Amino acid sequence: MSATTYDRLVEIVTTVHDAPTHRISPDITFAQLDVDSLTMVEIGMRIERDLGVHITDDELSEDLTLGATSTLIETRLGQ
């Protein structure tokens, strides 16, 4: 997992959801961060806008970890 992709994802999540940075880790899920479905949509839109990667609502589930999300983004980017 690229630190850059993961760091950019964390920046998106903490900006959109105002998640406390001390709770952020690659193994934490969006559900554990108490991210609701509307915020998940907004995170998906920010990923697409900021990172140029489209992730469907079905793929970006609340049970996905930040690390797995970063890996998914990297796969789409071909890294």
C-alpha positions in Angstrom: 0.0 0.0 0.0 1.4 3.4 -1.0 1.7 5.8 1.9 0.8 8.6 -0.5 -2.5 7.0 -1.5 -3.4 6.0 2.1 -2.4 9.5 3.4 -4.6 11.2 0.8 -7.5 8.9 1.7 -7.0 9.7 5.4 -7.1 13.4 4.5 -10.4 13.0 2.6 -12.0 11.0 5.5 -10.8 13.4 8.2 -12.0 16.4 6.2 -15.4 15.0 5.1 -16.2 13.2 8.3 -14.1 15.1 10.8 -12.9 11.8 12.2 -10.5 12.1 15.1 -7.0 11.4 13.7 -6.0 9.3 16.8 -8.6 6.7 15.7 -7.4 6.5 12.1 -5.5 3.3 11.1 -5.4 1.1 8.0 -7.3 -1.6 9.9 -10.3 0.5 11.0 -13.5 0.3 9.0 -15.8 3.2 8.0 -18.4 1.7 10.4 -16.0 1.8 13.3 -15.5 5.5 12.5 -19.3 6.0 12.6 -19.5 7.1 9.0 -23.1 7.1 7.8 -24.3 6.3 4.3 -24.6 9.9 3.2 -21.0 10.6 4.3 -19.9 7.4 2.4 -21.3 8.9 -0.8 -19.5 12.1 -0.2 -16.2 10.3 0.5 -16.7 8.4 -2.7 -17.3 11.6 -4.6 -14.1 13.2 -3.0 -12.1 10.1 -3.9 -13.2 10.5 -7.5 -12.6 14.2 -7.6 -9.3 14.3 -5.7 -7.7 11.0 -6.8 -9.4 10.4 -10.2 -10.8 7.0 -9.2 -14.4 6.0 -9.4 -15.5 3.6 -6.7 -19.2 2.4 -6.8 -21.4 2.7 -3.7 -21.5 -1.1 -3.5 -17.7 -1.3 -3.4 -17.3 1.5 -0.9 -19.1 -0.2 2.0 -19.1 0.7 5.6 -17.3 -2.6 6.4 -14.3 -1.7 4.2 -11.2 -0.8 6.0 -9.2 2.3 5.1 -6.3 0.0 4.1 -8.5 -2.0 1.8 -9.9 1.2 0.3 -6.4 2.5 -0.3 -5.5 -0.8 -2.0 -8.7 -0.6 -4.2 -7.7 3.0 -5.2 -4.2 1.9 -6.1 -5.5 -1.0 -8.1 -7.7 1.3 -10.1 -4.8 3.7 -10.7 -2.7 0.8 -11.9 0.0 1.2 -9.2 
